[in-house]
């Protein structure tokens, strides 16, 4: 029970105890049957359908009372008042109707909130309540509302129709916007259950009290495209205006609105309700929306129980509304116009139920005039008669289910060019959709229920890939040509002294690195996702081993030069043994193999997709977004393996740089290209230290990353081949038969005589340094003695006269002077001794 219903229940219970008899007024004529009517007419919120339903009920009363075979000897009288669709006011109207004469046999009510309050309390007076304008699904609860019937179908009758339309148009993702009223809350709960059964996803459910601004904005944030709106017409106008502001209309959006709004609902009362949108803006936003409503007008041109067709009833109703001041000729209909046939048929339902009850009571010698609020027997007869009532009315076939709900077809309409056009009908019981194929969609096709996200793989630019492949292929060809040159001229001293096998290893490393450049550009354009991990593995193996072979060969040369020069003193004629160079390269390669095999076995590289923010397509106006994706090669512990590889490579890079710096000016005949090898190491180290971090930073930019890494590898390879082999090629070309080396190989221009002279000078220099050290030691001893002698004299002369003191003062000057000139004298003596020694 709602809070309003509970309050009303206790008020009526106290009133029943305190006032067991009717008060005031006339008891009514013996030939009159009185019913109460509660109509929402002058309220500012909710459904004010009494504006049209009240005149329709009066027409029904006139027609019923004219029937001689219906309620013979009696006249049906309606007593009514305005509830303004407010539960509290509705309870007050009900109290006045029940406790003021004459006695009421039944109540008519409209507006779901009022019907909820009235029907929940009416059972205490054994009164049947017939609602002509209440769609709340909560009213179907027979335990809570045991005496309720309604000619207005439940709001849940729309939900099967909505689900049917979603399936028809392929929509599986919807959003819900509702007003915080019980009728809509219970409708949404039923819709959620049906969506779950049908496999339709509800992306968001937004609700509001009076201001829908935030709720509509949230729909936009959730990218809602198919939206079911459940709210009263006053709130619907605010929602429509906010739709226009948030641009939730047009070819990309479909709205489901309630079908019982008037045809011009989006244009009416804009200024009075403070709507900031213009009429034209409201029309633009309303274009294309769908409505579902239970059929409230008989669709066939059949004569109904009243003796007239639905169209004839429409003319009579329009005339009655015109007499009350409504501008029907200009399509200015009052609220509740669509439900007017329901109010008309509700009165007929009351009359038919009373008529059947009178027939049954006659056998028991009772009459409807005997009914009191405590007479459950007559109340049960009225209930049974109403439950079995069935006839053809102006709203269609009128019949009630076991829950007291109206059984009706559902009509589907669409706003096309500012007018509602019928699209079809749906029979919930038979699950039959009759479609007229008259729908029109903005943009010419059915809107999508979501933004279609197209996944586009970002690949390396084809011209860039071809360019790098061409350069790499040229480099591979040059490397093979240099291998042939190296083998062909291995007997030449310029080749022999540079260790041709080591150079060949370097060239094979260069070839492998250049092949890896081609693999770096192979992506999803050329291979399938299943084959991509193999490319990842090949990249890692080729680039790592190629680097180790190329750089390791140069590193081993520089290492041997450094070792050779540091041990030249003990063995000046020591030769560089080639097997030591090969052993060093093999050791570096072995470490590489251990790391790569461990990586391959325990945590292999896999294809990983990096996704980017959605982008708009360039060449289409469809509701499509592009989701760029980029392939990467990664493993689960990718950072650990990269750190291991970079740590090892970085260590030998830094160490190689140190060795190259230490041997930058050393010329060794045994390795005649050491200077060029050192220069190559400089360039490789610098490029690697730049390329590795920059490549990681720009990894998300496929073209920039590929171009940067590829150019770095290509530049290192070409520069190494240029520095190490071009001087040799020039030397061989200039002296095809002469084994002497020219200025193009300055590292190998040292003759045997020059080398012997160099060693002699080194020995002589060491001897001179030894003599200088001895002389400096003597000078240090002499200076110490002079200082000690000066201190002794100063002690003896202490306490002498001022003149003696002056004389004494001059003595240190002499000492200082002697000391000051000591070094040149000692130096001269050393020079003379050195000269004598050399002579």
C-alpha positions in Angstrom: 0.0 0.0 0.0 1.3 3.4 -0.9 1.7 6.2 1.7 -1.2 8.1 0.2 -3.3 5.0 0.1 -2.5 4.1 3.7 -3.5 7.6 4.9 -6.7 7.5 3.0 -7.5 4.0 4.3 -7.3 5.1 7.9 -9.2 8.3 7.3 -12.1 6.4 5.7 -12.0 3.7 8.4 -12.3 6.3 11.2 -15.1 8.1 9.2 -16.9 4.8 8.8 -16.8 4.1 12.5 -17.8 7.6 13.4 -20.5 8.1 10.8 -22.3 5.0 10.0 -25.2 6.8 8.3 -25.3 9.0 5.2 -25.6 12.7 5.9 -27.6 15.6 4.4 -29.1 16.0 1.0 -31.8 14.0 -0.7 -32.0 10.3 -0.5 -32.8 10.3 -4.2 -35.9 9.2 -6.2 -36.9 5.6 -6.1 -36.3 5.2 -9.9 -32.7 6.5 -9.8 -29.4 4.6 -9.6 -26.6 6.8 -8.5 -22.9 6.4 -9.3 -19.9 8.6 -8.3 -17.4 10.1 -10.8 -13.9 11.4 -10.1 -12.5 13.3 -13.1 -9.0 15.0 -13.3 -9.7 18.3 -15.1 -8.0 21.4 -13.8 -4.7 20.1 -12.4 -1.2 21.4 -13.4 0.6 18.0 -13.5 -0.2 14.4 -14.3 -3.0 13.4 -16.6 -5.9 15.8 -16.9 -8.0 13.6 -19.1 -11.3 14.5 -17.5 -11.4 17.5 -19.9 -12.6 15.2 -22.6 -13.7 12.1 -20.6 -16.3 14.1 -18.6 -18.3 15.2 -21.7 -18.0 11.6 -23.1 -19.5 10.2 -19.9 -22.4 12.6 -20.1 -23.1 11.5 -23.6 -23.1 7.9 -22.5 -25.5 8.7 -19.6 -27.9 10.3 -22.1 -27.7 7.2 -24.4 -28.1 4.7 -21.6 -31.1 6.4 -20.2 -32.7 6.5 -23.6 -32.6 2.7 -23.8 -36.0 1.2 -22.8 -34.7 -2.3 -22.5 -31.8 -1.3 -20.3 -32.3 -0.7 -16.6 -36.1 -0.7 -17.0 -37.8 1.6 -14.6 -34.6 3.2 -13.5 -32.5 6.2 -14.5 -28.7 6.3 -14.1 -27.4 9.4 -12.4 -23.7 10.5 -12.3 -22.3 12.7 -9.4 -18.8 13.9 -10.1 -16.1 16.3 -9.0 -12.5 17.3 -10.0 -9.5 15.4 -8.5 -6.8 17.3 -10.5 -5.0 13.9 -10.6 -3.9 14.4 -7.0 -4.3 11.4 -4.7 -5.1 13.5 -1.6 -7.8 15.5 -3.4 -9.1 12.4 -5.0 -9.6 10.8 -1.5 -11.4 13.9 -0.4 -13.7 13.8 -3.4 -14.4 10.1 -2.7 -15.3 10.9 0.9 -17.7 13.6 -0.2 -19.4 11.3 -2.7 -19.8 8.4 -0.3 -20.9 10.4 2.8 -23.3 12.7 1.1 -26.7 11.4 -0.2 -27.8 9.8 -2.3 -26.2 6.3 -1.9 -23.6 5.5 -4.6 -23.6 2.0 -6.2 -20.3 2.3 -8.0 -17.4 4.7 -8.5 -15.8 5.9 -11.8 -12.3 7.2 -11.6 -9.5 8.4 -13.8 -5.7 9.0 -13.4 -3.6 6.1 -12.1 -2.5 7.7 -8.8 -6.1 8.6 -7.9 -7.4 5.2 -8.9 -4.7 3.6 -6.7 -5.9 5.5 -3.7 -9.6 5.1 -4.4 -9.5 1.4 -5.3 -7.4 0.5 -2.3 -10.0 2.1 0.0 -13.2 1.3 -1.8 -13.1 -2.4 -0.8 -13.9 -1.2 2.8 -17.3 0.0 1.5 -17.9 -3.0 -0.8 -17.8 -0.7 -3.8 -16.8 -1.6 -7.3 -14.4 0.9 -8.9 -14.3 1.2 -12.7 -11.3 3.2 -14.0 -11.6 4.7 -17.5 -8.2 6.3 -17.5 -5.7 4.4 -15.4 -2.9 2.3 -17.0 -0.7 1.6 -13.9 0.4 -2.1 -13.9 0.1 -2.0 -10.1 -3.7 -1.9 -10.5 -3.6 -5.5 -11.8 -2.9 -6.8 -8.3 -6.2 -8.5 -7.4 -5.1 -9.0 -3.7 -4.5 -5.3 -3.3 -7.4 -4.1 -5.5 -10.1 -6.8 -5.2 -13.0 -4.6 -6.5 -11.2 -2.8 -9.4 -12.0 -3.0 -13.1 -10.8 -0.7 -15.9 -11.7 0.0 -19.5 -8.3 1.5 -20.0 -5.8 -1.3 -20.8 -2.8 -1.7 -18.4 0.4 0.1 -19.4 2.1 -3.3 -19.6 0.0 -4.0 -22.7 2.5 -1.7 -24.5 5.5 -3.7 -23.5 4.9 -6.8 -25.6 4.4 -4.4 -28.6 7.6 -2.6 -27.9 9.5 -5.9 -27.7 7.9 -7.0 -31.0 9.0 -3.8 -32.7 12.5 -4.2 -31.3 12.8 -7.6 -32.8 11.3 -6.5 -36.1 13.9 -3.7 -36.5 16.8 -5.7 -35.0 17.2 -3.5 -31.9 18.9 -5.3 -29.0 20.1 -2.3 -27.0 17.7 0.2 -25.5 17.5 2.8 -22.8 14.6 3.8 -20.6 13.6 7.3 -19.4 10.8 7.4 -16.9 9.0 9.9 -14.7 9.1 8.9 -11.0 5.4 7.9 -10.7 4.1 4.5 -9.6 2.4 3.9 -12.9 5.7 4.3 -14.8 7.9 2.5 -12.3 5.8 -0.6 -12.4 5.6 -0.4 -16.2 9.4 -0.2 -16.4 9.8 -3.2 -14.1 7.6 -5.3 -16.4 9.5 -4.0 -19.4 12.8 -4.9 -17.9 11.6 -8.5 -17.3 10.4 -8.8 -20.9 13.6 -7.4 -22.3 15.6 -9.9 -20.3 13.5 -12.7 -21.6 13.9 -11.4 -25.2 17.6 -10.9 -24.9 17.4 -7.1 -25.2 20.0 -5.1 -23.3 18.9 -2.1 -21.2 21.9 0.1 -21.4 20.6 2.6 -18.8 17.5 3.5 -16.9 17.1 7.1 -16.0 14.3 8.7 -13.9 13.3 12.2 -12.9 10.7 14.0 -10.9 10.0 17.1 -12.8 13.1 18.3 -14.5 14.5 15.8 -17.1 17.6 17.8 -18.0 20.2 15.6 -16.2 18.5 12.4 -17.2 18.5 13.3 -20.9 22.2 14.3 -20.7 23.0 10.9 -19.1 21.3 9.2 -22.1 23.6 11.1 -24.4 26.6 10.1 -22.4 25.5 6.4 -22.6 25.2 6.7 -26.4 21.5 5.7 -26.1 19.9 5.4 -29.6 16.6 3.5 -29.0 14.8 5.1 -26.0 11.6 4.2 -24.3 10.0 7.2 -22.7 7.4 6.9 -19.9 6.0 10.1 -18.5 2.9 12.3 -18.5 2.3 14.8 -21.3 3.5 17.8 -19.3 6.8 16.1 -18.6 6.9 14.9 -22.2 7.1 18.5 -23.5 10.1 19.2 -21.2 11.8 16.0 -22.3 11.2 16.9 -26.0 12.8 20.3 -25.5 15.8 18.8 -23.8 16.0 16.2 -26.6 16.4 19.1 -29.0 19.1 20.8 -26.9 21.1 17.5 -26.5 20.5 16.6 -30.2 19.0 13.2 -29.3 16.7 13.1 -32.3 16.9 12.6 -36.0 18.3 9.7 -38.1 20.4 8.3 -35.3 17.7 8.1 -32.6 14.3 6.5 -32.1 12.0 7.4 -29.2 9.0 5.4 -28.0 6.4 7.7 -26.5 3.1 6.9 -24.9 0.3 6.9 -27.4 -2.5 8.5 -25.4 -1.1 12.1 -25.8 -3.1 14.4 -28.0 -2.0 14.8 -31.6 -0.7 18.3 -31.0 0.7 17.7 -27.5 4.2 19.0 -28.4 2.9 22.3 -29.5 0.4 23.1 -26.7 1.0 25.1 -23.5 4.7 25.8 -24.2 4.7 29.4 -22.7 2.4 28.5 -19.9 4.7 25.6 -18.8 7.9 27.6 -19.3 9.2 25.5 -22.2 12.2 27.4 -23.7 12.0 25.7 -27.1 10.0 27.1 -30.0 7.2 25.3 -31.7 9.4 24.6 -34.7 12.1 23.2 -32.6 9.6 20.9 -30.9 8.4 19.7 -34.2 11.9 19.0 -35.4 12.6 17.0 -32.2 9.3 15.1 -32.4 9.7 14.0 -36.0 10.0 10.2 -36.5 9.2 9.1 -33.0 7.0 6.0 -32.4 4.0 5.6 -30.2 2.2 2.5 -28.9 -1.3 2.7 -27.5 -4.1 0.4 -26.8 -6.8 0.8 -29.3 -9.2 3.3 -27.8 -11.4 3.8 -30.9 -13.2 1.1 -32.8 -11.3 0.6 -36.0 -14.2 -1.0 -37.9 -17.2 0.9 -39.2 -19.5 -1.3 -37.1 -22.6 -0.3 -35.2 -21.9 -0.6 -31.5 -24.1 -1.3 -28.6 -25.1 2.3 -28.5 -26.5 2.1 -32.0 -23.9 4.3 -33.5 -20.5 3.8 -35.1 -17.2 5.1 -33.6 -17.1 7.8 -36.3 -20.6 9.0 -35.3 -19.5 9.1 -31.7 -16.5 11.2 -32.7 -18.8 13.8 -34.4 -21.0 14.0 -31.3 -18.0 14.3 -29.0 -16.5 17.0 -31.1 -19.7 18.9 -31.0 -19.9 18.6 -27.3 -16.3 19.8 -26.8 -16.9 22.7 -29.2 -19.9 23.7 -27.1 -17.6 23.8 -24.1 -15.2 26.2 -25.9 -12.5 23.9 -27.3 -11.2 24.8 -30.8 -11.8 21.4 -32.3 -12.0 22.7 -35.9 -8.3 23.7 -35.7 -7.3 20.3 -34.1 -6.9 21.8 -30.7 -8.1 18.9 -28.7 -8.4 18.8 -24.9 -6.4 16.4 -22.8 -8.0 13.0 -22.6 -9.5 13.1 -26.1 -8.0 9.7 -27.0 -9.4 8.1 -23.8 -12.9 9.6 -24.3 -14.3 6.4 -25.8 -13.1 4.5 -22.7 -15.1 6.8 -20.5 -18.1 6.4 -22.8 -17.9 2.6 -22.7 -17.2 2.7 -18.9 -20.7 4.1 -18.4 -22.2 1.5 -20.6 -20.3 -1.2 -18.7 -21.9 0.1 -15.5 -25.3 0.1 -17.0 -24.9 -3.4 -18.4 -23.6 -4.7 -15.1 -26.4 -3.1 -13.1 -28.9 -4.6 -15.6 -27.5 -8.1 -15.2 -27.4 -7.7 -11.4 -31.1 -6.6 -11.3 -32.0 -9.8 -13.2 -30.2 -11.9 -10.6 -31.5 -10.1 -7.6 -35.1 -10.4 -8.8 -35.0 -14.1 -8.0 -34.0 -13.3 -4.5 -36.6 -10.6 -4.2 -34.0 -7.9 -3.8 -33.2 -4.7 -5.6 -30.2 -2.5 -6.3 -32.0 0.1 -4.2 -31.4 -2.1 -1.2 -27.6 -1.9 -1.5 -25.7 -0.4 1.4 -22.0 -0.1 2.0 -22.1 -3.1 4.3 -24.1 -5.3 1.9 -21.5 -7.7 0.6 -24.1 -10.0 -1.1 -25.3 -7.4 -3.5 -21.6 -6.1 -3.9 -20.6 -9.7 -5.0 -23.5 -9.8 -7.5 -22.3 -6.5 -9.0 -18.8 -7.8 -9.1 -19.8 -11.0 -10.9 -21.9 -9.1 -13.4 -19.1 -6.7 -14.2 -16.6 -9.5 -14.5 -18.8 -11.2 -17.2 -19.6 -8.0 -19.1 -18.7 -8.1 -22.8 -20.0 -5.9 -25.6 -18.9 -4.0 -28.7 -18.3 -0.4 -27.7 -17.0 2.7 -29.5 -13.5 1.7 -28.1 -13.8 -1.8 -29.5 -14.7 -5.0 -27.8 -15.0 -4.4 -24.1 -14.1 -7.4 -21.9 -12.2 -7.8 -18.6 -9.5 -10.3 -17.7 -9.3 -12.1 -14.4 -7.2 -9.2 -13.0 -9.9 -6.7 -14.1 -7.8 -5.4 -17.0 -9.2 -4.5 -20.4 -8.3 -6.8 -23.2 -7.4 -4.8 -26.3 -5.2 -4.6 -29.4 -2.3 -2.2 -29.5 -1.9 0.4 -32.2 1.5 1.6 -33.5 1.9 5.1 -34.9 4.8 7.2 -36.1 5.2 11.0 -36.4 5.7 11.7 -40.1 5.8 15.2 -41.3 4.2 16.5 -38.2 1.3 14.0 -38.2 0.7 10.6 -36.7 0.5 7.9 -39.3 -0.6 4.4 -38.4 2.0 1.7 -38.9 0.2 -1.4 -37.7 -1.6 -3.3 -35.0 -0.4 -6.0 -32.5 -2.6 -8.6 -30.9 -0.9 -9.6 -27.7 -2.9 -12.7 -27.1 -2.3 -14.2 -30.6 1.2 -12.7 -31.0 0.1 -11.3 -34.4 1.6 -8.1 -35.8 -0.3 -6.6 -38.7 2.1 -4.2 -40.4 1.2 -1.6 -43.0 4.7 -0.9 -44.2 4.1 2.9 -44.0 7.1 3.8 -41.8 9.5 6.5 -42.9 12.9 6.9 -41.4 15.0 10.0 -41.5 18.0 9.2 -43.6 16.1 6.5 -45.5 17.0 3.5 -43.4 16.2 1.9 -40.0 18.3 3.6 -37.3 20.8 1.5 -35.5 20.5 0.7 -31.8 24.1 1.7 -31.2 27.0 3.3 -32.8 28.4 0.7 -35.2 32.0 0.5 -34.3 34.2 -0.6 -37.2 37.6 -2.0 -36.1 40.3 -0.8 -38.4 43.8 -2.1 -38.2 46.4 0.5 -38.4 49.2 -0.8 -40.7 52.5 0.6 -41.9 52.1 2.8 -45.0 52.7 0.7 -48.1 55.0 3.2 -49.9 57.1 3.5 -46.7 57.3 -0.3 -46.4 58.3 -0.7 -50.0 60.9 2.0 -49.6 62.5 0.4 -46.6 62.4 -3.0 -48.1 64.2 -1.7 -51.2 66.9 0.0 -49.2 67.3 -3.1 -47.1 67.5 -5.3 -50.1 70.2 -3.1 -51.6 72.1 -3.4 -48.3 71.8 -7.2 -48.3 73.1 -7.2 -51.9 76.0 -5.0 -50.9 76.8 -7.2 -47.9 76.9 -10.3 -50.0 79.1 -8.6 -52.5 81.5 -7.6 -49.7 81.6 -11.2 -48.5 82.6 -12.3 -51.9 85.2 -9.5 -52.0 86.5 -10.5 -48.6 86.9 -14.2 -49.5 88.3 -13.4 -53.0 91.1 -11.1 -51.6 91.8 -12.9 -48.4 95.5 -13.3 -49.5 96.0 -9.6 -49.6 97.8 -8.2 -46.5 95.2 -5.4 -46.1 92.5 -8.1 -45.8 94.6 -10.6 -43.8 95.5 -8.0 -41.2 91.9 -7.2 -40.6 90.9 -10.8 -39.9 88.6 -11.6 -42.9 86.6 -14.3 -41.0 85.7 -11.8 -38.4 84.6 -9.3 -41.1 82.5 -12.1 -42.7 80.8 -12.7 -39.4 80.0 -9.0 -39.2 78.6 -9.0 -42.7 76.3 -11.9 -42.0 75.1 -10.0 -38.9 74.4 -7.0 -41.1 72.4 -9.2 -43.5 70.3 -10.6 -40.7 69.6 -7.2 -39.3 68.5 -5.9 -42.7 66.2 -8.9 -43.1 64.7 -8.0 -39.7 63.9 -4.6 -41.1 61.6 -6.2 -43.6 59.9 -8.3 -40.9 59.4 -5.1 -38.8 57.1 -3.8 -41.6 55.0 -7.0 -42.0 51.7 -6.6 -40.2 48.1 -7.6 -40.4 48.0 -6.5 -44.0 50.1 -9.4 -45.1 49.6 -12.1 -42.4 46.6 -13.4 -40.4 46.3 -12.9 -36.7 47.1 -16.6 -36.2 50.4 -16.3 -38.1 51.4 -12.9 -36.5 53.0 -14.4 -33.4 55.5 -16.3 -35.7 56.5 -12.9 -37.2 57.0 -11.6 -33.7 59.3 -14.5 -32.8 61.2 -14.1 -36.0 61.7 -10.4 -35.4 63.2 -10.9 -32.0 65.5 -13.7 -33.1 66.8 -12.1 -36.2 67.3 -8.6 -34.8 69.0 -9.9 -31.6 71.3 -12.4 -33.3 72.1 -10.1 -36.2 73.1 -7.3 -33.8 75.2 -9.8 -31.7 77.0 -11.0 -34.8 77.6 -7.6 -36.4 78.5 -5.7 -33.2 80.1 -8.6 -31.5 82.6 -9.0 -34.4 83.6 -5.3 -34.0 83.6 -5.5 -30.2 86.0 -8.4 -30.2 88.4 -6.5 -32.4 88.5 -3.5 -30.2 88.8 -5.8 -27.1 91.8 -7.5 -28.6 93.4 -4.1 -29.5 93.0 -3.0 -26.0 94.4 -6.2 -24.6 97.3 -6.2 -27.0 98.4 -2.7 -26.2 98.2 -3.3 -22.4 100.5 -6.4 -22.7 102.8 -4.9 -25.3 105.5 -4.2 -22.6 105.9 -7.9 -21.7 105.7 -9.3 -25.2 106.2 -6.6 -27.9 106.0 -9.2 -30.7 102.9 -10.9 -29.4 100.4 -11.7 -32.2 96.6 -11.6 -32.1 95.3 -15.1 -32.3 92.1 -15.3 -34.4 90.5 -18.0 -32.3 90.2 -15.6 -29.4 88.2 -13.2 -31.5 85.8 -16.0 -32.6 85.5 -17.2 -29.1 84.3 -13.8 -27.9 81.7 -13.6 -30.6 80.6 -17.1 -29.8 80.3 -16.2 -26.1 78.1 -13.2 -26.8 75.9 -15.3 -29.2 75.6 -18.0 -26.6 74.2 -15.5 -24.1 71.7 -14.3 -26.7 70.6 -17.8 -27.5 70.0 -18.6 -23.8 67.9 -15.5 -23.3 65.9 -16.0 -26.6 65.3 -19.7 -25.9 64.1 -19.0 -22.4 61.8 -16.3 -23.7 60.5 -18.5 -26.5 59.8 -21.5 -24.2 58.5 -19.9 -21.0 56.7 -16.7 -22.2 56.5 -16.5 -26.0 55.6 -13.4 -27.8 51.9 -13.0 -28.8 49.8 -10.7 -30.8 48.5 -7.8 -28.7 46.0 -5.2 -30.0 46.3 -1.6 -28.8 43.0 0.2 -29.2 42.6 4.0 -29.7 39.7 6.4 -29.1 36.8 6.3 -31.6 37.1 8.4 -34.7 34.6 9.7 -37.2 34.7 8.2 -40.7 35.8 10.5 -43.5 33.7 9.3 -46.5 30.3 8.4 -45.0 27.4 10.0 -43.1 26.3 6.7 -41.6 26.1 6.3 -37.8 29.6 4.6 -37.8 32.6 5.2 -35.6 36.0 3.8 -36.3 38.0 2.1 -33.6 41.6 2.1 -34.7 43.7 -0.9 -33.6 47.5 -1.4 -33.7 49.3 -4.8 -33.5 52.1 -5.2 -31.0 54.3 -8.1 -30.1 54.1 -8.7 -26.3 54.3 -11.4 -23.8 52.9 -11.7 -20.3 56.2 -10.6 -18.7 57.3 -8.4 -21.5 58.9 -5.8 -19.4 61.1 -8.4 -17.7 62.4 -9.9 -20.9 63.0 -6.5 -22.6 64.9 -5.4 -19.5 67.0 -8.5 -19.7 67.8 -8.1 -23.4 68.3 -4.3 -23.1 70.5 -4.8 -20.1 72.8 -7.3 -21.8 73.0 -5.3 -25.0 73.4 -2.0 -23.2 76.3 -3.4 -21.1 78.3 -4.5 -24.1 77.4 -1.2 -25.9 78.7 0.9 -23.0 81.8 -1.4 -22.6 82.4 -1.2 -26.3 82.2 2.5 -26.3 84.7 2.6 -23.4 87.2 0.4 -25.3 86.8 2.4 -28.5 87.6 5.6 -26.6 90.6 4.0 -24.9 92.1 2.8 -28.2 91.1 5.8 -30.3 94.7 6.7 -31.1 96.4 3.3 -31.0 97.7 1.8 -34.2 98.3 -1.9 -34.2 99.7 -3.8 -37.2 98.0 -7.1 -36.1 94.5 -5.4 -36.5 94.9 -2.8 -39.2 91.3 -1.4 -39.2 90.9 -0.8 -35.4 90.3 2.9 -35.8 87.5 2.4 -38.3 86.0 -0.3 -36.1 86.1 2.1 -33.1 84.3 4.7 -35.2 81.7 2.2 -36.2 81.1 1.3 -32.5 80.7 5.0 -31.7 77.9 5.3 -34.2 76.2 2.1 -33.3 76.2 2.9 -29.6 74.9 6.4 -30.1 72.1 5.3 -32.5 71.1 2.4 -30.3 70.9 4.5 -27.2 68.7 7.0 -29.0 66.6 4.4 -31.0 65.6 2.2 -28.1 63.9 4.8 -25.8 62.4 6.8 -28.7 61.1 3.7 -30.3 59.2 2.8 -27.1 57.8 6.3 -26.8 56.4 6.4 -30.4 55.4 2.7 -30.5 51.7 3.8 -30.9 52.5 5.6 -34.2 53.1 2.7 -36.6 54.6 4.7 -39.5 56.9 6.8 -37.3 58.0 3.9 -35.2 58.8 1.7 -38.2 60.6 4.4 -40.1 62.6 5.4 -37.1 63.7 1.9 -36.1 64.3 0.8 -39.7 66.4 3.8 -40.6 68.4 3.4 -37.4 69.2 -0.2 -38.3 69.9 0.5 -41.9 72.1 3.5 -41.1 74.1 1.4 -38.6 74.6 -1.4 -41.1 75.5 0.8 -44.0 77.9 3.0 -41.9 79.7 0.0 -40.6 80.2 -1.5 -44.0 81.3 1.9 -45.3 83.9 2.5 -42.6 85.4 -1.0 -42.5 85.3 -2.1 -46.2 85.5 1.0 -48.4 89.2 1.7 -47.5 90.0 -1.9 -48.3 88.1 -1.8 -51.6 89.9 1.4 -52.6 93.3 -0.1 -51.6 92.7 -3.2 -53.7 91.5 -1.2 -56.6 94.4 1.2 -56.6 97.0 -1.5 -56.1 95.6 -4.7 -57.7 99.0 -6.5 -57.6 101.0 -4.5 -55.1 100.7 -5.7 -51.5 102.0 -2.4 -50.0 99.3 -0.4 -48.2 98.6 3.2 -49.0 97.3 6.2 -47.2 93.8 4.8 -47.5 94.8 2.3 -44.7 96.7 4.5 -42.3 96.4 2.0 -39.5 98.5 -0.5 -41.5 101.2 2.0 -42.7 103.7 1.2 -39.9 106.8 -0.6 -41.2 108.9 -3.1 -39.2 111.7 -0.6 -38.8 109.4 2.1 -37.5 107.9 -0.3 -35.0 111.4 -1.3 -33.7 112.4 2.4 -33.4 109.2 3.0 -31.6 109.9 0.3 -29.1 113.5 1.6 -28.5 112.2 5.1 -27.8 109.7 3.7 -25.4 112.5 1.8 -23.5 114.7 4.9 -23.5 111.9 7.1 -22.2 111.2 4.7 -19.3 115.0 4.9 -18.3 114.9 8.7 -18.3 111.9 8.7 -16.2 113.7 6.5 -13.7 116.7 8.8 -13.5 114.5 11.9 -13.0 112.8 10.1 -10.2 116.1 9.5 -8.5 117.3 13.1 -8.9 114.1 14.4 -7.5 114.5 12.2 -4.4 118.0 13.7 -3.9 116.7 17.2 -4.2 114.0 16.5 -1.6 116.6 15.2 0.9 118.8 18.3 0.4 116.0 20.7 0.9 115.1 18.9 4.1 118.6 19.3 5.4 118.7 23.0 4.6 115.5 23.6 6.5 116.9 21.7 9.6 120.1 23.8 9.5 118.2 27.1 9.3 116.1 26.1 12.4 119.3 25.4 14.4 120.8 28.8 13.7 117.6 30.6 14.6 117.6 29.0 18.1 121.2 30.1 18.8 120.6 33.7 17.9 117.4 34.0 19.9 117.6 36.9 22.4 120.3 38.9 20.5 120.1 42.7 19.9 117.9 44.4 17.4 120.8 44.7 14.9 121.7 41.0 15.4 118.1 40.2 15.1 118.0 42.1 11.8 121.0 40.2 10.7 119.3 37.0 11.8 116.2 38.1 9.9 118.2 38.4 6.7 119.4 34.8 7.0 116.1 33.1 6.1 116.0 35.4 3.1 119.2 33.8 2.0 117.8 30.4 2.7 114.7 31.2 0.8 116.8 32.5 -2.0 119.0 29.4 -2.0 115.9 27.3 -1.9 114.3 29.3 -4.6 117.2 28.6 -6.9 117.6 25.0 -5.9 115.3 23.5 -8.4 117.0 25.0 -11.5 120.3 23.9 -10.2 119.1 20.5 -9.5 117.4 20.4 -12.9 120.7 21.5 -14.5 122.5 18.7 -12.7 119.9 16.2 -13.8 120.2 17.5 -17.4 124.0 17.1 -17.3 123.8 13.6 -15.8 121.3 12.7 -18.4 123.5 14.0 -21.1 126.5 12.1 -19.8 124.5 9.0 -19.5 123.3 9.2 -23.1 126.8 10.0 -24.3 
